[in-house]
Amino acid sequence: MEQCQIGLLVGNTIKLRLLLRQATKAYTLGNDAELATYLDAQFAALDGSNFIAVDAVINPGYSDGQVAQQNPFYALMFSNDESTSVSYNFYRGSDYAIEFLKGNFPGAVPDARLSALYGLNDDDQYVGHTQGFDGTQSPESLSPIGPGLVINSAQDGYLMTAAESFLLQAEAQLLSKLSGDAQTSFQAGIDASFNLFGLDSSTYNPTAPTIGWAGTDAEKTEAIMRQKWVALNGINGLESYIEFTRTGYPSGIPLATTAQSSTRPKRLLYPSSELISNASNVPPVSSAQAFATGPFWAQ
């Protein structure tokens, strides 16, 4: 019974995510009245439902017994003896993310999640790599992935975090599509993100619009997306990319210094395996189109 209840909560939360995926097109861009009518009805049916309030994890018995028993994410980093690096030494922190979490951007404040998301370099400092820099431009010693993300072979995998759930609710409530207080859900999302790493959020108080809960509805939306960007860092970066494609937030994240375009791609190209095995059903999408036109729910 308990498993069924958890499944229902996860299902409700995934449905909320799917509805919000289309919300920008229906409500912000305002170019699809039929979609808006459909979403209104779906949100109304979902209103009053319960969503996940704890992290939804998977762990069928991960251990260091042998490679096949490891948590798959940890297995990408270390062998099952937990001392031999497989690829851990090749992953290093982003300069922008680390400096943001240090509080070195307008409105940002020092964020204790830095110590969970990134590790100290050889000089006991948090130092990130600027995307596009080569070995001669980047600092010699960089921060690795942090101890809150790479724990051990037996660590849980995440299906969906409570932080994402609360931040999804905050956005829907800000749009007046779900009952409840958006600011309360926003704060609950921050608290859940800190709790995931065993950290205390009581001293964390982002001060500026677009980072904390202040300003216009657009600024509050960006604050939601900014907190989701932090909360999903190292856990579900693809979801952050999708949300950026949908909303344009969080703003200010720099492109790689070697970028050939002034914008980020709005969609991913189909892999060569799909072109080989399913060519007749793959729509033609050029690299230029990937930067110019988003998927159907972002047009």
Residue pairs with C-beta under 8 A, 6 or more apart in sequence:
6 52
6 56
8 50
9 50
9 51
9 52
9 53
9 56
10 52
10 56
10 159
10 160
12 46
12 49
12 50
12 51
12 52
13 51
13 52
13 56
13 160
13 164
13 165
13 168
14 160
15 42
15 46
16 46
16 51
16 165
16 168
16 169
16 172
16 178
17 164
17 168
19 39
19 42
19 43
19 46
19 172
19 177
20 168
20 171
20 172
21 242
21 246
21 297
22 35
22 39
22 297
23 39
23 171
23 172
23 175
23 177
24 246
24 247
24 297
24 298
25 31
25 32
25 35
25 297
25 298
25 299
26 32
26 35
26 36
26 39
27 36
27 39
27 175
28 247
30 36
39 177
40 177
43 172
43 177
43 178
46 178
47 177
47 178
47 179
48 179
51 165
51 168
51 169
52 160
52 162
52 165
53 162
53 165
53 166
53 192
54 162
55 156
55 158
55 160
55 161
55 162
55 192
55 196
56 158
56 159
56 160
56 161
57 156
57 157
57 158
57 159
58 156
58 157
58 158
58 159
59 71
59 154
59 155
59 156
59 157
61 69
62 69
62 70
62 71
62 74
62 153
62 154
62 155
62 156
62 157
63 69
63 70
63 153
63 154
64 70
64 80
64 81
64 82
64 152
64 153
64 154
65 80
66 80
67 75
67 79
67 80
69 80
69 153
70 80
70 153
71 152
71 153
71 154
71 155
71 156
71 157
72 157
73 150
73 155
73 157
74 150
74 151
74 152
74 153
74 155
75 86
75 153
76 86
76 87
77 85
77 86
77 87
77 88
77 91
77 145
77 150
78 84
78 85
78 86
78 88
78 150
78 153
79 85
79 86
80 153
82 152
82 153
88 144
88 145
88 150
89 144
91 144
91 145
92 128
92 129
92 142
92 143
92 144
93 117
93 118
93 126
93 127
93 128
93 129
93 142
93 143
93 144
93 145
94 128
94 129
94 131
95 127
95 128
95 129
95 130
95 131
96 128
96 130
96 131
96 253
96 254
97 117
97 118
97 128
97 233
98 114
98 118
98 126
98 127
98 128
98 143
99 105
99 128
100 108
100 111
101 108
101 110
101 111
101 113
101 114
101 117
101 118
101 126
101 230
102 108
102 110
102 111
102 114
102 126
103 109
103 110
103 111
105 252
106 208
107 206
107 207
107 208
107 209
107 210
107 211
107 212
108 206
108 208
108 211
109 204
109 205
109 206
109 207
111 204
111 230
112 194
112 199
112 200
112 201
112 203
112 204
113 148
113 193
113 194
113 197
113 199
113 230
113 233
114 126
114 146
115 146
115 147
115 148
116 146
116 147
116 148
116 149
116 197
116 199
117 145
117 146
117 148
117 149
117 233
117 234
118 126
118 128
118 143
118 144
118 145
118 146
119 143
119 144
119 145
119 146
119 147
120 126
120 143
121 127
121 139
121 141
121 142
121 143
121 144
122 141
123 141
125 143
126 143
127 139
127 141
127 142
127 143
128 142
128 143
129 138
129 139
129 142
130 137
130 138
130 257
131 254
131 255
131 256
131 257
132 256
132 257
132 258
132 259
133 257
145 234
146 234
148 196
148 197
148 198
148 234
149 234
149 235
158 235
158 236
161 192
161 193
161 196
161 231
161 232
161 235
161 236
162 189
162 192
162 195
162 196
163 189
163 190
163 192
163 193
163 196
163 227
163 228
163 231
163 232
164 189
164 228
164 231
164 232
164 236
164 239
165 189
165 192
166 185
166 186
166 188
166 189
166 192
167 185
167 186
167 189
167 224
167 227
167 228
167 231
169 178
169 180
169 182
169 185
170 182
170 183
170 185
170 186
170 189
170 224
171 182
171 221
171 224
172 178
173 179
173 180
173 181
173 182
173 185
174 182
174 217
174 220
174 221
174 224
182 220
183 213
186 213
186 220
186 223
186 224
186 227
187 213
189 224
189 227
189 228
189 231
190 201
190 204
190 227
190 231
191 201
192 231
193 201
193 227
193 230
193 231
194 200
194 201
194 204
195 201
196 231
205 212
206 212
206 223
207 214
208 214
209 215
209 216
209 219
209 220
209 222
209 223
210 219
210 222
210 223
210 226
210 249
210 250
210 251
211 222
211 223
211 226
212 223
213 220
213 223
214 220
214 223
221 247
221 249
222 247
222 249
222 250
222 251
224 249
225 243
225 244
225 247
225 249
225 250
226 249
226 250
228 239
228 240
228 243
229 240
229 243
229 244
229 250
232 239
232 240
233 240
243 249
244 250
244 253
244 264
245 264
245 266
245 267
245 294
245 295
245 298
246 294
246 297
246 298
255 261
255 262
255 263
255 264
261 291
263 291
264 291
265 290
265 291
266 290
266 291
266 292
266 293
266 294
266 295
266 298
267 285
267 290
267 293
267 294
267 295
268 290
269 285
269 287
269 290
270 282
270 285
274 282
275 282
293 299
